[in-house]
Amino acid sequence: MSFRDATALEPVGPGRYRATIAEGWDIAGNANGGYLLSILARAVTEATGKPDPLTITGHYLAPGRPGPAFVDVVTHRIGGRHATAGATLSVDDRPILVALATATDLSTASGPEHVETTPPPVPPPEDCIPIEPTDTFPPPFMGRVELRIHPEDAGFARGTKSGKARMRGWFRLRHDEPVDTLALVVATDAFPPTIFNADLPVAWTPTVELTAHIRAVPTAGWLRCAFATRFITGGYLEADGEIWDGDHLIAQSRQLALVPRG
Amino acid sequence: MSFRDATALEPVGPGRYRATIAEGWDIAGNANGGYLLSILARAVTEATGKPDPLTITGHYLAPGRPGPAFVDVVTHRIGGRHATAGATLSVDDRPILVALATATDLSTASGPEHVETTPPPVPPPEDCIPIEPTDTFPPPFMGRVELRIHPEDAGFARGTKSGKARMRGWFRLRHDEPVDTLALVVATDAFPPTIFNADLPVAWTPTVELTAHIRAVPTAGWLRCAFATRFITGGYLEADGEIWDGDHLIAQSRQLALVPRG
């Protein structure tokens, strides 16, 4: 099922949409967090008429399993350039994800360019490690997104971790589906956790909160991604992400996640 | 007026609080954005019973001028460890700031420590440049917070910019008022804009969205702060912040702000 179909919304009332948490976008039965947030991003853009989620923050309340869901959007302000709205994804009348977003039309964005850094070094996709879905590991979600991992960051799968809490590689959707600004939200949370490469026990790190800044509309092809964690303290970690389209930064992300207490 | 008094809330109904946007916390008449967000952080902690705003995101809808205001809190989930709620700051029934936050009790936080970096280099406070309030510039807000700017980043005030979009220095509240986790939210937005030091026209950069992660409770004394901007593109910029208490990172922030189109 395409990303577009997996995030489709049916209006059923003022600010209310019927959604489906699609099969196959999960990791061990729980839907990927970026995918869930992209459903809310789509709802905000549909409700406000602004096509791009300039900045969206999601707070994760409970895991999302495949099946029917509802989205409720509360619009706070619609201006000429920006629209701000809250959105809630609910299953069985229970909220599982709440979000706050400001949307805009990035096709009209303009301003001075002043970039302090260059794209992170990643070998070309053909020299990176593909992650293909199997029945066991990696999870079904990897059949929906296509990832190529930087060889230096792929050692965790063979038990040879780099010792650095980072993950770099390439992202695109399967079957040549174009990545729009909504699918970019998925890209911010699609890679294996940075902590997989740290000198710590490998563990899933449940997201508490994820914020994505969408800075430009992607063109076609592979997107260069880099995620890094610098601070693992007090039972939490952050993961900072950058997504580049050629020489252009098109998205930044930061998430706060739980570190298992072991 | 102390920070505590300037963010005081009076419960007036279920999830509803009377607040005051205090005099003197403004820049040219508009209240500082971190200060406004700290009012919502306090409301969330009071409404949920969790004392610390672990992660809070605010979207700025309109400037806030000193005077009476109301806060409405909608609680999404209260669990054993985390509570998530939305909050809106309104003046004359018009929302000026909406926020989404997850609160916790950081005094019980624990977990492995794994830090990839060291505190940013800043000379001791006595060797940095104080910013004292005057009737004109700097703004009245500087009478509420006490800042010392890294000499390398203070040139903008003398017309000798570093050319690097960063701002480093020390933060504390005036009159020895302790900085709690709510006042840390103010610290994430208290310094002059990073762009003041870039090779661009000096301009205020209105905040679209600010997210703060509060990772630990501060102890006493000056807090070391560093803010940097790497991507000025398409009419927007991000500013990433770190706040350190001695050798410990205690907060991170990122804001998305508007770059004047000139």
Chai-1 contact restraints between the chains, C-beta under 6 A:
chainA,res_idxA,chainB,res_idxB,connection_type,confidence,min_distance_angstrom,max_distance_angstrom,comment,restraint_id
A,T55,B,E209,contact,1.0,0.0,6.0,A-B,restraint_1
A,T55,B,L256,contact,1.0,0.0,6.0,A-B,restraint_2
A,T57,B,T57,contact,1.0,0.0,6.0,A-B,restraint_3
A,T57,B,L100,contact,1.0,0.0,6.0,A-B,restraint_4
A,H59,B,T84,contact,1.0,0.0,6.0,A-B,restraint_5
A,H59,B,L100,contact,1.0,0.0,6.0,A-B,restraint_6
A,H59,B,T102,contact,1.0,0.0,6.0,A-B,restraint_7
A,L61,B,R77,contact,1.0,0.0,6.0,A-B,restraint_8
A,H76,B,P95,contact,1.0,0.0,6.0,A-B,restraint_9
A,H76,B,V98,contact,1.0,0.0,6.0,A-B,restraint_10
A,R77,B,L61,contact,1.0,0.0,6.0,A-B,restraint_11
A,T84,B,H59,contact,1.0,0.0,6.0,A-B,restraint_12
A,P95,B,H76,contact,1.0,0.0,6.0,A-B,restraint_13
A,V98,B,H76,contact,1.0,0.0,6.0,A-B,restraint_14
A,L100,B,T57,contact,1.0,0.0,6.0,A-B,restraint_15
A,L100,B,H59,contact,1.0,0.0,6.0,A-B,restraint_16
A,L100,B,L100,contact,1.0,0.0,6.0,A-B,restraint_17
A,T102,B,H59,contact,1.0,0.0,6.0,A-B,restraint_18
A,T102,B,V208,contact,1.0,0.0,6.0,A-B,restraint_19
A,A109,B,G234,contact,1.0,0.0,6.0,A-B,restraint_20
A,A109,B,G235,contact,1.0,0.0,6.0,A-B,restraint_21
A,S110,B,G235,contact,1.0,0.0,6.0,A-B,restraint_22
A,G111,B,G234,contact,1.0,0.0,6.0,A-B,restraint_23
A,G111,B,G235,contact,1.0,0.0,6.0,A-B,restraint_24
A,G111,B,V259,contact,1.0,0.0,6.0,A-B,restraint_25
A,G111,B,R261,contact,1.0,0.0,6.0,A-B,restraint_26
A,E113,B,T233,contact,1.0,0.0,6.0,A-B,restraint_27
A,H114,B,I232,contact,1.0,0.0,6.0,A-B,restraint_28
A,V115,B,F231,contact,1.0,0.0,6.0,A-B,restraint_29
A,E116,B,R230,contact,1.0,0.0,6.0,A-B,restraint_30
A,T117,B,R230,contact,1.0,0.0,6.0,A-B,restraint_31
A,V208,B,T102,contact,1.0,0.0,6.0,A-B,restraint_32
A,E209,B,T55,contact,1.0,0.0,6.0,A-B,restraint_33
A,T211,B,T211,contact,1.0,0.0,6.0,A-B,restraint_34
A,H213,B,L256,contact,1.0,0.0,6.0,A-B,restraint_35
A,R215,B,T233,contact,1.0,0.0,6.0,A-B,restraint_36
A,R230,B,E116,contact,1.0,0.0,6.0,A-B,restraint_37
A,R230,B,T117,contact,1.0,0.0,6.0,A-B,restraint_38
A,F231,B,V115,contact,1.0,0.0,6.0,A-B,restraint_39
A,F231,B,L249,contact,1.0,0.0,6.0,A-B,restraint_40
A,I232,B,H114,contact,1.0,0.0,6.0,A-B,restraint_41
A,T233,B,E113,contact,1.0,0.0,6.0,A-B,restraint_42
A,T233,B,R215,contact,1.0,0.0,6.0,A-B,restraint_43
A,G234,B,A109,contact,1.0,0.0,6.0,A-B,restraint_44
A,G234,B,G111,contact,1.0,0.0,6.0,A-B,restraint_45
A,G235,B,A109,contact,1.0,0.0,6.0,A-B,restraint_46
A,G235,B,S110,contact,1.0,0.0,6.0,A-B,restraint_47
A,G235,B,G111,contact,1.0,0.0,6.0,A-B,restraint_48
A,L249,B,F231,contact,1.0,0.0,6.0,A-B,restraint_49
A,R254,B,R254,contact,1.0,0.0,6.0,A-B,restraint_50
A,L256,B,T55,contact,1.0,0.0,6.0,A-B,restraint_51
A,L256,B,H213,contact,1.0,0.0,6.0,A-B,restraint_52
A,V259,B,G111,contact,1.0,0.0,6.0,A-B,restraint_53
A,R261,B,G111,contact,1.0,0.0,6.0,A-B,restraint_54
